[in-house]
Structure formats: C-alpha cells, structure tokens
Amino acid sequence: MSFNKKIIIPLSFTICLLIVRMVLSGQLTYVFLAWNLFLAWIPFAISQKLAGVQNRWKIVLLFGSWLLFLPNAPYIITDFLHLKQRWPIPYWYDILLLFSAALNGLLLGLLSLLKVEKFLADRYGNRISGLLILCSFFLCAFGIYMGRYLRWNSWDIITNPGAIAADILERIFNPFDHFGTWSVTFLFGTFFYVIYYSIKNFINTKSNQF
C-alpha cells in the first residue's frame, strides 16, 4: 500500500471526529481543521510529484512550492490555542480531535520531507540534500510564526509580497525587537529536527533488521 493510501486512514479518522462533533453540537466550531488539513496535504502532494522530474526549472518550481506550503502541515499543532471547554461536547473529545488533526499535519509534513530528501539526495548528493532539509526545518518554523501571529497565508507571497517582505526584513534587521519570532523559529525548528531524524533513524534501524 502506498503512502497516499495509508495516509487516508488517519485523515479519515480526524474528519469523522469533526463530523460527529458538528452533528452532536450543531456548531461549526472546529470546521477550520478540515481546511487546515487540506493545506497540510498540499506539500505532501507536491512531494509526490518530484520523482522522475528532470527539468531544472520544474524542480525549482516544485521545490519552491513545496517549501512555501510546508509550514501548513505542522502549523496545526498551534491550533491547540483554540482548545477550551465548549458544551455539550466533552473536553476530552476536543483534545482528541485537535491532537489527531495535529498528528496528521505533522505526519504529512514528515512524509513529504522524507520524499523530498530522497529526491534531493539521489540528484544532488547527501551533503546538499541534508543542508536543504535542515534549512527547511527552520524556514518552516518561521512560516508557522508568520501564519499564527502575523496571520499571513502561503498565497499572500503572491498577492501581497511587499508587506510580507517588510515583515520579514523588519525581523531580520531588528532581531532583538522580535524575541518571540526567533524563539518560535528556533524551538519549533529544533523540534522538527529532533522528530524527523528520530523517525528517520528508527525507519533505517528497522529496515536493517530484516
């Protein structure tokens, strides 16, 4: 079974939880999770298109698009900010709903990273691929900050590039005025690094046992 089919199972579980919640409560409180999961699926889908691509400019376009949408995958972790008791739905149910959505987002991001790293390693070697993947962790974390706290979307880089560039440059040239930005970037980026390489090493260790 391919990754594309395997990922349907955990995604379906989260969507079922969301539908049941909407039916029982008569509210659309967490309906945004469906949209966020769709956005998280985009970098995963793009990563599946890289295999076999030979044209340099198409590679640049696909890789750039993947990197642009990648923060949407782990971004769902920050949706726990919305968690609070909302009757008549039990608190534990919403915890499970948000956790399953966040886990799916993280899973989609990690799977896309594995796919992209393999493609880059096969084409450009382990050193370049490792550097690009390492940079992607912290760019992804920076993107999460831009989305959660500055409320930018991935497509705003096309529709409103000037304002985004101004926000980014402000934080680069005045880093000490934006401690929160770099704290989120460093800690989330390090978290992604630890999780990614832990899972990758586990997969490699398990493969070598057979």
Order of alpha helices (4+ residues) and beta strands (2+ residues): alpha-alpha-alpha-alpha-alpha-alpha-alpha-alpha-alpha
